[in-house]
Amino acid sequence: MTIKKLLVVDDQQGVRFLIGEIFRGEGFNVAEASNYEGAISAAIDFVPDIALIDMKLGNNNVHDGGDIVKELKQYIPKLVPIVVSAQSEPDKLDKAIRNGAVYCLEKPFDMERIINVVNEQLLKYS
């Protein structure tokens, strides 16, 4: 069995840590990034199968999750991007979907749900 690779992009260290620990426990290799630049760099080095990308990165007013999805899909066309959003921002979510996001999870989420969504989307798009 091939070990799946997950990239977690969130500006909150605690969220990245929690998601990373949960998915490492599920047998994933996990890389983390806190901003746009870090996400691009990590993706190029790590080449993830799937990414959980926060839509609104508090440390960046220029790029949002939709921009990250678009850039990552250019480097890794087979990437399965899932955006995560605490706020309902239809324009930004539409942008993320147009740029290649396959699913949107709302914060706060329970860990069982996020595990199920990640595994379902991997099966669907792999």
Phi, psi and omega in degrees: 000135179279134177283128180278149181246130181241131172254127178251120180243109180204141181283348180264115183303320181297321178294313178301315182299311182299310180297317179301313180296317180300312184284331172298321176295336177271003176094012179272150161275137186231134170241154183231151174213150183252353183206179183303307183299316179296323179295317181294312180299313180297319181296319180296318181283321190267328183050071182288158173276327185216152179223138170256117189236118176294133182291322185240107178266113185299342182267012183208117178266355183268313184248142174243185181301326178297323177293321179295316178304312182301313182294316181296322180294333176291322180279324185228083184303330181275000180301142176254098181269132175241127178265150181236131184221135176271341183236146176276104178236086187306321181297316180291321178293320176300317178300315181297319179294315177300329181275357174122358177297141184258348185198154175233123175259139177263137172273149351286148180239156174265150189295325178298319179296314182295322177298314180298315181297314180300312181295320177298315182290325175298315178297319183293320188253356180271000000 
